[in-house]
Amino acid sequence: MAAPLSTEEQNQLFKQFADSHIDVANTQLKTGDLHLVNSGFIYGAARFNAFAIASSSKNLQEYNHNRQDAIQHYTEIFQNMLEENLNNYQSAFTSTEEESSNKSRYAHLQKK
């Protein structure tokens, strides 16, 4: 049996998993609309979260009992992660950029 992963190893693996999902979404941007790719990404995450909740439940009674707590848990995690990443992206903007620019800073990453 393999030794349990350290916190550092878990964090590294977590980031590798996230980067793999982001790589897929970035590849999809080559042929798909940003908002459609984003919606698919969110829907896929929701489907996998539902699978994780269902597969962790012993029976329907336990599933129904834990359902609302699981929704709250995943919603809070998503909100925290979204806020953290929005803060990270905010730091990419400089105060010297023109406020009236109509071009997205990341337009080069979007399908033309």
C-alpha positions in Angstrom: 0.0 0.0 0.0 1.4 3.4 -0.9 2.1 6.0 1.8 -0.5 8.8 2.1 0.3 11.9 0.2 1.7 14.9 2.2 -0.2 18.2 2.1 2.4 19.6 -0.3 2.0 16.6 -2.6 -1.8 16.9 -2.5 -1.5 20.6 -3.3 0.8 19.9 -6.3 -1.6 17.1 -7.6 -4.6 19.4 -7.1 -2.9 22.1 -9.3 -2.0 19.5 -11.9 -5.6 18.4 -12.1 -6.8 22.0 -12.4 -4.3 22.8 -15.1 -5.3 19.7 -17.1 -8.9 20.9 -17.1 -7.9 24.4 -18.1 -5.8 23.0 -20.9 -8.9 21.2 -22.3 -10.9 24.4 -22.1 -8.1 26.4 -23.8 -8.0 23.9 -26.6 -11.8 24.1 -27.0 -11.5 27.9 -27.3 -9.8 27.3 -30.7 -13.1 26.2 -32.2 -15.7 27.3 -29.6 -17.1 30.5 -28.2 -15.6 31.7 -24.9 -19.0 31.7 -23.2 -20.1 28.3 -24.6 -16.8 26.7 -23.5 -17.1 28.4 -20.0 -20.7 27.1 -19.7 -19.7 23.6 -20.6 -16.8 23.8 -18.1 -19.2 24.8 -15.3 -21.8 22.2 -16.3 -19.1 19.5 -16.4 -17.9 20.5 -12.9 -21.5 20.4 -11.6 -22.0 16.9 -13.1 -18.8 15.6 -11.6 -19.7 17.2 -8.2 -23.1 15.4 -8.4 -21.4 12.2 -9.2 -19.0 12.6 -6.2 -21.9 13.3 -3.9 -23.9 10.3 -5.2 -21.0 7.9 -5.2 -20.2 8.9 -1.6 -23.7 8.1 -0.4 -24.5 4.6 0.9 -28.2 4.8 -0.1 -30.9 7.2 -1.2 -31.8 8.2 2.3 -28.2 9.3 3.0 -28.0 11.0 -0.4 -31.1 13.0 0.3 -30.0 13.8 3.8 -26.6 15.2 2.6 -27.8 16.9 -0.6 -28.5 20.4 0.7 -25.2 20.5 2.7 -23.3 19.3 -0.3 -24.9 22.1 -2.5 -23.9 24.7 0.1 -20.4 23.2 0.4 -19.7 23.2 -3.3 -21.3 26.7 -3.8 -19.1 28.2 -1.0 -15.9 26.5 -2.4 -16.7 27.8 -5.9 -17.4 31.3 -4.7 -14.1 31.4 -2.7 -12.1 30.1 -5.6 -13.8 32.5 -8.1 -13.1 35.4 -5.8 -9.4 34.4 -5.4 -9.0 34.0 -9.2 -10.8 37.3 -10.0 -8.4 39.0 -7.5 -5.4 37.4 -9.3 -6.7 38.5 -12.7 -7.4 42.0 -11.4 -3.7 42.4 -10.5 -2.9 41.9 -14.3 -4.5 45.2 -15.1 -2.5 48.4 -14.6 -3.7 51.8 -13.6 -2.3 53.3 -16.7 -4.5 51.3 -19.0 -7.2 53.3 -20.8 -10.5 53.0 -19.1 -12.4 53.4 -22.4 -10.6 50.6 -24.3 -13.2 48.3 -26.0 -10.7 45.5 -26.5 -10.5 42.8 -23.9 -7.1 42.4 -22.3 -7.4 38.6 -23.2 -8.9 39.0 -26.7 -5.9 37.2 -28.2 -7.0 34.1 -26.4 -10.6 34.2 -27.8 -11.8 32.7 -31.0 -11.8 35.4 -33.7 
